[in-house]
Amino acid sequence: MENDHILTAAQFDGYNPRKDGSFTLRFVTGEKSPEDVANFVRAYNKFGYLHFKTESELTPEEIKMLGELKTEFYDTPKTKSDRLRNVLHQVWKKVSNKGHEEFGSFYEHEMERIIQFFKDKLPPV
């Protein structure tokens, strides 16, 4: 049965800020069993929550709190703009590139078309 969580001791090893204000975090664990490694592989690129507590064991209350986290607000970890870009990429690849050999060119063209569509709905100034 596939685990839906990873709970392990780890050392916070570093971070990198990203342009969008988010962070890439790096943790180092001790040696892991093949089952633990499989859990990491299954969790790759999935959305979840990270709870990091320094120096002490998790209390029963903290473990209960972690089990009660609700994720309904986060149906997808992707932003709406990421989702639109991915859909446009699929259109470019599988439906029609509209004469654009590079996706970047297609993306710029389609985004301008979408922006103009909504600008045309604005009342005159």
N, C-alpha and C positions, 0 to 999 in steps of 0.2 A: 504494500500500500504506500502511496506517495505521501511524504510528509509535507505539510503546508507551512512549516516553520523551521527556523534554524535558531537554536539557542546554544551558544558556545562562549567560552572565555576567549577574550581577544585583547590585544594591545592596540590602542589607537596610534597609528604610525604616520599619519600625515593627511593633508587635504590640499586641494587645488580649487581656487575660486573659478567660476565659469562666467562667461560674458552675460548670461541671462540672470545672474544673481544667485544661482544655485551653486552647490559644491560637490566635488568628487571627494569621497572619503576613502581612506585606506586603513584596513585593519589587518593585523597579523595574528594568526592562531597558532596553537601548538600542532603537533602531528595529528592527522585525522584518519579515521577508519575509512575503508572503501564506501561504507554506507553514508558517512558524513560527506564524503567527496561527491557521491551521487546526489545528495540533497543540494549541495552547492550548485551542481550542474543544472538540476531541475529548476532552481531558483533564478538562474541567470536571466537577466533582462526582464524579470517580473517586477511588479510593483509590490511594495510591502512597507512595513514600518521598522525602524531601527531604534532600539532602546539600548543605550550604553550607560553603564553605571560603573564608576571607578572603585577599585579596591575591595569591595565586599560582595558577598553572596546575595542573590536576589531573595527578597523576603517572600513569604507566601502571598502577601497582599499584592506585591509587584507582579508575581506570576499570574495571579487572578486578573489583575488589571490588563496585562498583556493579552490574556485570552479573551477579554471583553472588548478589545478595540473594534470599532465599527469602520468599515471602509466604503459604505454606500456612496459617499460623496465622490470617491475616487474610482469610478467604474473603469477608467482607463488612465494610465500614467501619462499619456500623450496629451499635449495641449491641442486645442482646436486647430491652431495653425499647423502643428505637426501633422495632424490627421489630414488636413486639406492638402498639404504638400505631398503626403504619401499617396493619396487618391489621385492627385494630378500626375504623379510619377507612373502610377499604374495605367492611367489613360494614355499617357505618352508612349509607354512601352507596349501596351496590348491593344489599344483602340485606334488612335490616330496621333501622329506626331505633328500634324499640320505643317509639314515641311521643315520642322526644326530638328536638326541632326543631334543637337545637344539638349539635354533636359533643362539646363539652366536657362537657355533661350526660350524654350517652350513654357517654362514656369513663369518667367517674366511676362511673356505675352499673355498668358492666361490670367495671371494676377491683375494685370492692367485691364483686361476685359471685364473681370469680376468687379473691380473697383469702379470702372466706368458705369457698369450696369446699376450699381447702387447710387452713384453720384447722379445719374439721370433721374432717379426717383426723388431727389431733393427739390423742394420748391425754389423758384427763382429768388435771388436775393434782392 
